[in-house]
Amino acid sequence: MSASTTSARRWPPAVKLVMGARFARSVGQGALVVGFTLYLSALGWNAAAIGAVLSAALLFGVVLTLAIGPASDRLGRRKFLLGYECVAGASAVMALASGRTDVLIVATILGSFGRGANGAAGPFGPLEQAWLAQDLPPDETPRVFNLNSMLGFTGMAVGAMLAGLPAVWSRALPGPLAYRPLFVLPLLGSAIGFLLIWKAPEAGRAPRPAAPARRAATGAPAAPKSEIRRMENRLLRRLAFANALNGLGIGLIAPLMAYWFMRRFGHGPASIGPALAAGFLLAALGTQLSQLIVARMGVVRTVVVMRSVGIVLMLLTPLVPVFFVAAAVWAVRAAFNQGTMGVRQALSMGLTRQHRRGLAATVNNVSIQVPRAIGPAIAGLMLHRGWLTAPFVLAALFQFGYLVLYERFFGDLASVEAQAPAAVATVRVEA
């Protein structure tokens, strides 16, 4: 019996079901990452309008995350995730039924269409992260988060491939109508996700530690609770500051990438879908590559090295004059950039003790999503003016700044990266 199979048996029963729901969701998300902006363009929306509605959807998601994320530590995760699946399914039904502007705006804001969240439950993604981390053995957290990311990227790849189907039935459903059936995929994903989460047993509330533990490695006493809390808060503030730059970089490029390929090269979903699918598949492989590198270099250095390569490839993408070469460069970039998602999430979960993991996941999510929500509006205006290279350059600058801060803020946690929150909390980090 392999070590990975033995490890999987140690996971709480809900882990596999929550990850299954993520995969089901990710197929529909992958289809809409390709098809949604192309659908809006076929309906006559310009780049500025497309960017604005994507930004509005992201900002609405942030508001929900702020309202619900911390409360999930007290009230549980299950009921909120079930509610999300219902709303997401209803949004897909609205988009299936009508292409009117007002209907699509409401459906987009509620359903986060085109966001490309790698299968996460939209604004309730932090609840998933906290649920996965709860009751896991500390040494299993990075493995679970990496596998969770891999499943999400794989499902996104399947969905992106299916997004090429409008070219098949375009004669029967001409123009914008060809894209309408794609909304069946997120509807099915929400239905399957609802059933899986319904079956997932909710763990009890995360217990508060009765007393500070002693450090196992050195025998030194842990810090007092008040000092641990201040230390956790300081680490979370650092995470939020660094993530803000990362979110701006993501928002300037990712939501409008399919639209950019259409504007730059004149291609449609039949070729853009497979191109983005290749990127998602390589991102899934990148999660496994990052897991191997982490064992040698640690989380922080792995993130810095892999994402540095990703920045270089991102800058090269708009300079390539041939579609298939540019798509290949962009796909390889995904392996290095998005492949670190799981280890980064594991590190963020390790910055606090168990009973504050909902807060940690919320901070991690919101600090990325608020600036990310600004990105599509800015990029949409740039693309509307014909500035097809500028978003890439600006995004690269923000992501480089993120890596500098990430290394500075968390490089001194190398000995406890992705380990138990209590271990992180007892390491003194100088401001």
C-alpha positions as CSV (number, residue, x, y, z in Angstrom):
1,M,0.0,0.0,0.0
2,S,1.5,3.4,-1.0
3,A,2.2,6.2,1.5
4,S,-0.3,8.5,-0.3
5,T,-3.1,5.9,0.0
6,T,-2.3,5.5,3.7
7,S,-2.3,9.3,4.2
8,A,-5.7,9.6,2.4
9,R,-7.2,7.2,4.9
10,R,-6.3,9.6,7.7
11,W,-8.3,12.4,6.1
12,P,-11.7,13.3,7.6
13,P,-14.7,12.0,5.6
14,A,-15.8,15.4,4.5
15,V,-12.4,16.1,2.7
16,K,-13.1,13.9,-0.3
17,L,-16.6,15.1,-0.7
18,V,-15.7,18.8,-0.5
19,M,-12.9,18.2,-3.1
20,G,-15.4,16.3,-5.3
21,A,-17.7,19.3,-5.2
22,R,-14.8,21.5,-6.2
23,F,-14.1,19.4,-9.3
24,A,-17.8,19.4,-10.3
25,R,-17.9,23.2,-10.0
26,S,-14.6,23.7,-11.9
27,V,-15.9,22.2,-15.1
28,G,-18.5,24.9,-15.5
29,Q,-16.1,27.6,-14.4
30,G,-13.6,26.5,-17.0
31,A,-16.2,26.7,-19.7
32,L,-17.2,30.2,-18.8
33,V,-13.6,31.4,-18.4
34,V,-13.4,30.8,-22.2
35,G,-17.0,31.4,-23.3
36,F,-18.5,34.1,-21.1
37,T,-16.5,37.2,-22.3
38,L,-16.8,35.9,-25.9
39,Y,-20.5,35.6,-25.4
40,L,-20.8,39.2,-24.1
41,S,-18.7,40.4,-27.1
42,A,-21.0,38.5,-29.5
43,L,-23.9,40.3,-27.8
44,G,-22.3,43.7,-28.6
45,W,-20.7,44.5,-25.3
46,N,-17.4,46.4,-25.5
47,A,-14.3,45.7,-23.5
48,A,-14.9,48.4,-21.0
49,A,-18.4,47.1,-20.2
50,I,-17.2,43.5,-20.0
51,G,-14.5,44.6,-17.5
52,A,-16.9,46.6,-15.5
53,V,-19.4,43.7,-14.9
54,L,-16.6,41.3,-14.0
55,S,-15.3,43.8,-11.5
56,A,-18.8,44.3,-10.0
57,A,-19.2,40.5,-9.6
58,L,-15.8,40.3,-7.8
59,L,-16.7,43.2,-5.5
60,F,-20.0,41.6,-4.6
61,G,-18.2,38.4,-3.8
62,V,-15.8,40.3,-1.5
63,V,-18.8,41.7,0.5
64,L,-20.2,38.3,1.0
65,T,-16.9,36.9,2.0
66,L,-16.4,39.6,4.6
67,A,-19.9,39.0,6.0
68,I,-19.8,35.2,6.1
69,G,-16.2,34.1,6.4
70,P,-15.5,34.8,10.1
71,A,-19.0,33.7,11.1
72,S,-18.3,30.3,9.7
73,D,-15.9,29.6,12.5
74,R,-18.8,29.8,14.9
75,L,-21.7,28.6,12.8
76,G,-20.1,26.0,10.6
77,R,-19.4,25.8,6.9
78,R,-22.0,23.4,5.4
79,K,-25.1,25.5,5.4
80,F,-23.4,28.4,3.7
81,L,-21.9,26.2,1.0
82,L,-25.3,24.6,0.3
83,G,-26.8,28.1,0.0
84,Y,-24.0,29.1,-2.5
85,E,-24.8,26.1,-4.7
86,C,-28.4,27.1,-4.8
87,V,-27.6,30.7,-5.8
88,A,-25.1,29.6,-8.4
89,G,-27.5,27.2,-9.9
90,A,-30.3,29.8,-10.1
91,S,-27.8,32.2,-11.8
92,A,-27.1,29.6,-14.4
93,V,-30.8,29.1,-15.1
94,M,-31.2,32.9,-15.5
95,A,-28.4,33.1,-18.1
96,L,-29.8,30.0,-19.9
97,A,-33.2,31.6,-20.1
98,S,-32.3,35.1,-21.3
99,G,-29.6,37.2,-22.9
100,R,-31.0,40.5,-21.8
101,T,-28.5,42.9,-20.4
102,D,-30.2,43.4,-17.0
103,V,-30.7,39.6,-16.5
104,L,-27.0,38.9,-17.4
105,I,-25.7,41.6,-15.1
106,V,-27.7,40.1,-12.1
107,A,-26.8,36.6,-13.0
108,T,-23.1,37.5,-13.4
109,I,-22.9,39.3,-10.1
110,L,-24.6,36.4,-8.2
111,G,-22.9,33.6,-10.1
112,S,-19.5,35.1,-10.6
113,F,-19.5,34.0,-14.3
114,G,-16.1,34.2,-16.0
115,R,-14.2,34.5,-12.7
116,G,-12.2,31.3,-13.1
117,A,-12.0,30.5,-9.4
118,N,-10.4,27.0,-10.0
119,G,-13.5,25.3,-8.7
120,A,-13.7,27.3,-5.5
121,A,-17.2,28.2,-4.2
122,G,-17.0,31.9,-5.2
123,P,-17.1,34.2,-2.2
124,F,-17.5,31.2,0.0
125,G,-14.1,29.8,-1.0
126,P,-12.6,30.6,2.4
127,L,-15.2,28.3,4.0
128,E,-14.0,25.4,1.9
129,Q,-10.4,26.1,2.8
130,A,-11.2,26.2,6.5
131,W,-13.3,23.1,6.3
132,L,-10.5,21.2,4.5
133,A,-7.9,22.3,7.0
134,Q,-10.1,21.5,10.1
135,D,-9.1,18.3,11.9
136,L,-6.4,17.4,9.3
137,P,-3.1,16.1,10.6
138,P,-0.7,19.1,10.2
139,D,1.7,17.2,7.9
140,E,-1.3,16.4,5.6
141,T,-2.4,20.0,5.0
142,P,-0.1,20.8,2.1
143,R,-0.9,17.5,0.4
144,V,-4.6,18.1,0.7
145,F,-4.5,21.7,-0.5
146,N,-2.3,20.7,-3.4
147,L,-4.6,17.9,-4.5
148,N,-7.6,20.2,-4.1
149,S,-5.9,22.7,-6.5
150,M,-5.0,20.0,-8.9
151,L,-8.6,18.8,-9.1
152,G,-9.8,22.3,-9.7
153,F,-7.3,22.9,-12.5
154,T,-8.2,19.6,-14.1
155,G,-11.9,20.3,-14.1
156,M,-11.2,23.8,-15.5
157,A,-9.3,22.2,-18.3
158,V,-12.2,19.9,-19.1
159,G,-14.6,22.8,-19.1
160,A,-12.3,24.9,-21.3
161,M,-12.2,22.2,-23.9
162,L,-16.0,21.9,-23.8
163,A,-16.2,25.7,-24.4
164,G,-15.2,25.0,-28.0
165,L,-18.6,23.3,-28.6
166,P,-20.4,26.5,-29.8
167,A,-18.4,26.2,-33.0
168,V,-20.1,22.8,-33.5
169,W,-23.7,23.9,-33.2
170,S,-23.3,27.5,-34.5
171,R,-25.4,26.7,-37.6
172,A,-28.4,25.5,-35.5
173,L,-27.8,28.3,-32.9
174,P,-26.3,31.3,-34.7
175,G,-24.6,34.2,-33.2
176,P,-24.7,34.7,-29.4
177,L,-27.2,31.8,-29.0
178,A,-24.4,29.4,-29.7
179,Y,-22.9,30.2,-26.3
180,R,-26.1,29.9,-24.3
181,P,-25.9,26.0,-23.8
182,L,-22.6,26.4,-22.0
183,F,-24.5,27.6,-18.9
184,V,-25.8,24.0,-18.5
185,L,-22.3,23.1,-17.2
186,P,-22.3,25.4,-14.2
187,L,-25.9,24.4,-13.5
188,L,-24.9,20.7,-13.4
189,G,-21.8,21.5,-11.3
190,S,-24.0,23.3,-8.7
191,A,-26.4,20.3,-8.6
192,I,-23.6,17.8,-8.1
193,G,-21.8,20.1,-5.6
194,F,-25.0,20.5,-3.6
195,L,-25.4,16.7,-3.3
196,L,-21.8,16.1,-2.3
197,I,-21.8,18.9,0.3
198,W,-25.2,17.6,1.7
199,K,-23.5,14.3,2.3
200,A,-20.4,15.7,3.9
201,P,-20.5,15.5,7.7
202,E,-19.8,18.8,9.3
203,A,-17.1,18.7,12.0
204,G,-17.8,20.3,15.3
205,R,-16.7,23.8,16.1
206,A,-12.9,24.2,16.1
207,P,-11.9,24.0,19.8
208,R,-10.0,26.9,21.4
209,P,-6.8,25.7,23.0
210,A,-7.1,25.3,26.8
211,A,-3.6,26.4,27.5
212,P,-0.5,27.3,25.5
213,A,1.5,24.2,24.6
214,R,5.2,23.8,24.9
215,R,7.3,23.6,21.8
216,A,8.0,20.0,21.0
217,A,11.3,20.7,19.2
218,T,13.1,22.8,21.8
219,G,11.1,22.3,25.0
220,A,10.8,26.1,25.3
221,P,7.4,27.4,26.7
222,A,5.0,28.8,24.1
223,A,4.1,32.4,24.1
224,P,1.1,33.6,26.2
225,K,-2.3,33.5,24.4
226,S,-2.4,37.3,24.0
227,E,1.0,37.4,22.4
228,I,0.2,34.5,20.1
229,R,-2.9,36.4,19.0
230,R,-0.9,39.5,18.3
231,M,1.6,37.5,16.4
232,E,-1.1,35.9,14.3
233,N,-2.7,39.2,13.5
234,R,0.7,40.6,12.5
235,L,1.2,37.7,10.1
236,L,-2.3,38.1,8.7
237,R,-1.7,41.8,8.1
238,R,1.5,41.0,6.2
239,L,-0.3,38.4,4.1
240,A,-3.0,40.9,3.2
241,F,-0.5,43.5,2.2
242,A,1.4,41.1,-0.1
243,N,-1.8,39.6,-1.5
244,A,-3.1,43.0,-2.5
245,L,-0.3,43.3,-5.1
246,N,-0.9,39.8,-6.3
247,G,-4.6,40.4,-6.7
248,L,-4.1,43.5,-8.8
249,G,-1.8,41.5,-11.1
250,I,-4.3,38.6,-11.4
251,G,-7.2,40.9,-12.1
252,L,-5.5,42.7,-14.9
253,I,-5.0,39.6,-17.0
254,A,-6.8,36.4,-16.1
255,P,-10.6,37.3,-16.4
256,L,-10.1,38.8,-19.8
257,M,-7.6,36.4,-21.3
258,A,-10.0,34.7,-23.7
259,Y,-11.2,38.1,-24.9
260,W,-7.6,39.2,-25.3
261,F,-6.8,36.2,-27.5
262,M,-9.9,37.1,-29.7
263,R,-8.8,40.8,-30.0
264,R,-5.1,40.0,-30.6
265,F,-5.4,37.1,-33.0
266,G,-9.0,37.0,-34.2
267,H,-9.6,33.5,-33.0
268,G,-12.8,32.0,-31.5
269,P,-13.8,29.5,-28.9
270,A,-12.8,26.5,-31.0
271,S,-9.1,27.4,-30.7
272,I,-9.1,29.6,-27.5
273,G,-10.8,26.8,-25.5
274,P,-8.1,24.2,-26.1
275,A,-5.4,26.8,-25.6
276,L,-6.7,27.7,-22.1
277,A,-7.4,24.1,-21.4
278,A,-3.7,23.3,-21.9
279,G,-2.9,26.0,-19.4
280,F,-5.2,24.5,-16.8
281,L,-3.7,21.1,-17.4
282,L,-0.2,22.4,-17.0
283,A,-1.3,24.2,-13.8
284,A,-2.5,20.9,-12.4
285,L,0.9,19.4,-13.2
286,G,2.5,22.5,-11.6
287,T,0.8,21.7,-8.3
288,Q,2.7,18.4,-8.2
289,L,5.9,20.0,-9.3
290,S,5.6,22.6,-6.5
291,Q,5.0,19.8,-4.0
292,L,8.3,18.2,-5.0
293,I,10.2,21.5,-4.9
294,V,8.7,22.3,-1.5
295,A,10.4,19.3,0.0
296,R,13.8,20.7,-1.0
297,M,13.3,24.5,-0.9
298,G,10.4,25.2,1.4
299,V,7.2,27.0,0.6
300,V,8.5,30.5,0.3
301,R,11.4,29.9,-1.9
302,T,9.3,27.6,-4.1
303,V,6.7,30.3,-4.6
304,V,9.3,32.9,-5.4
305,V,11.2,30.8,-7.8
306,M,8.2,29.3,-9.7
307,R,6.3,32.5,-9.9
308,S,9.4,34.5,-11.1
309,V,9.5,32.1,-14.1
310,G,5.8,32.8,-14.5
311,I,6.3,36.5,-14.6
312,V,8.9,36.2,-17.4
313,L,6.6,34.0,-19.5
314,M,3.7,36.4,-18.9
315,L,5.7,39.3,-20.3
316,L,6.7,37.3,-23.3
317,T,3.0,36.4,-24.2
318,P,1.9,39.7,-25.8
319,L,5.2,39.9,-27.7
320,V,4.7,36.7,-29.7
321,P,3.1,37.3,-33.1
322,V,1.7,33.8,-33.6
323,F,-1.4,32.6,-31.8
324,F,-0.4,29.0,-31.1
325,V,3.0,30.0,-29.9
326,A,1.6,32.8,-27.6
327,A,-1.0,30.2,-26.3
328,A,1.8,27.8,-25.6
329,V,3.8,30.4,-23.7
330,W,0.7,31.3,-21.7
331,A,0.0,27.7,-20.9
332,V,3.5,27.0,-19.6
333,R,3.3,30.1,-17.5
334,A,0.2,28.6,-15.8
335,A,2.3,25.7,-14.5
336,F,4.8,28.0,-12.8
337,N,2.3,30.7,-11.6
338,Q,-0.9,28.8,-10.7
339,G,0.9,25.6,-9.7
340,T,1.8,27.2,-6.3
341,M,-1.8,27.8,-5.3
342,G,-2.1,24.8,-3.0
343,V,1.2,25.5,-1.1
344,R,0.3,29.1,-0.7
345,Q,-3.1,28.3,0.7
346,A,-1.5,25.8,3.1
347,L,0.9,28.4,4.4
348,S,-2.0,30.9,5.0
349,M,-3.8,28.2,7.0
350,G,-0.7,27.7,9.1
351,L,-0.5,31.4,10.2
352,T,-3.2,30.9,12.9
353,R,-4.4,28.3,15.4
354,Q,-7.3,26.1,14.4
355,H,-10.1,28.1,15.8
356,R,-9.1,31.1,13.7
357,R,-8.7,29.3,10.4
358,G,-11.9,30.8,9.0
359,L,-10.5,34.2,9.7
360,A,-7.2,33.3,8.1
361,A,-8.9,32.0,4.9
362,T,-11.1,35.1,4.7
363,V,-8.1,37.4,5.0
364,N,-6.3,35.4,2.4
365,N,-9.2,35.5,0.0
366,V,-10.4,39.1,0.5
367,S,-7.0,40.6,0.4
368,I,-6.6,39.1,-3.1
369,Q,-10.2,39.6,-4.3
370,V,-10.6,43.3,-3.5
371,P,-7.7,44.5,-5.7
372,R,-8.5,41.7,-8.2
373,A,-11.9,43.2,-8.6
374,I,-10.4,46.5,-9.7
375,G,-8.2,44.8,-12.3
376,P,-10.9,43.8,-15.0
377,A,-12.3,47.4,-15.1
378,I,-8.8,48.8,-15.6
379,A,-7.8,46.2,-18.2
380,G,-11.1,46.6,-20.0
381,L,-10.5,50.3,-20.4
382,M,-7.0,49.5,-21.7
383,L,-8.2,47.0,-24.2
384,H,-11.0,49.3,-25.3
385,R,-8.3,51.8,-26.3
386,G,-6.3,49.1,-28.1
387,W,-3.5,48.8,-25.5
388,L,-3.0,45.1,-25.8
389,T,0.4,44.9,-24.1
390,A,0.0,47.4,-21.2
391,P,-2.1,45.0,-19.0
392,F,0.7,42.4,-19.1
393,V,3.4,44.9,-18.2
394,L,1.4,46.4,-15.3
395,A,0.4,42.9,-14.0
396,A,4.1,41.8,-14.1
397,L,5.1,44.8,-12.0
398,F,2.5,44.1,-9.3
399,Q,3.3,40.4,-9.2
400,F,7.0,41.1,-8.9
401,G,6.3,43.4,-5.9
402,Y,4.2,40.6,-4.4
403,L,7.1,38.2,-4.6
404,V,9.5,40.7,-3.0
405,L,7.1,41.2,-0.1
406,Y,6.3,37.5,0.2
407,E,10.0,36.6,0.6
408,R,10.5,39.4,3.1
409,F,7.5,38.7,5.2
410,F,7.5,34.9,5.3
411,G,11.1,33.9,4.5
412,D,11.9,33.6,8.2
413,L,9.1,31.0,8.7
414,A,11.1,28.5,6.7
415,S,11.4,26.1,9.6
416,V,7.6,25.9,10.2
417,E,6.1,26.5,6.7
418,A,2.8,24.6,6.2
419,Q,3.0,23.0,9.6
420,A,0.6,23.2,12.6
421,P,-0.7,26.7,13.3
422,A,0.4,26.4,16.9
423,A,3.9,25.8,15.8
424,V,3.8,29.0,13.6
425,A,2.2,30.9,16.4
426,T,5.0,30.2,18.8
427,V,7.8,31.4,16.5
428,R,8.7,35.0,17.1
429,V,8.7,37.0,14.0
430,E,10.2,40.5,14.3
431,A,8.2,43.3,12.8
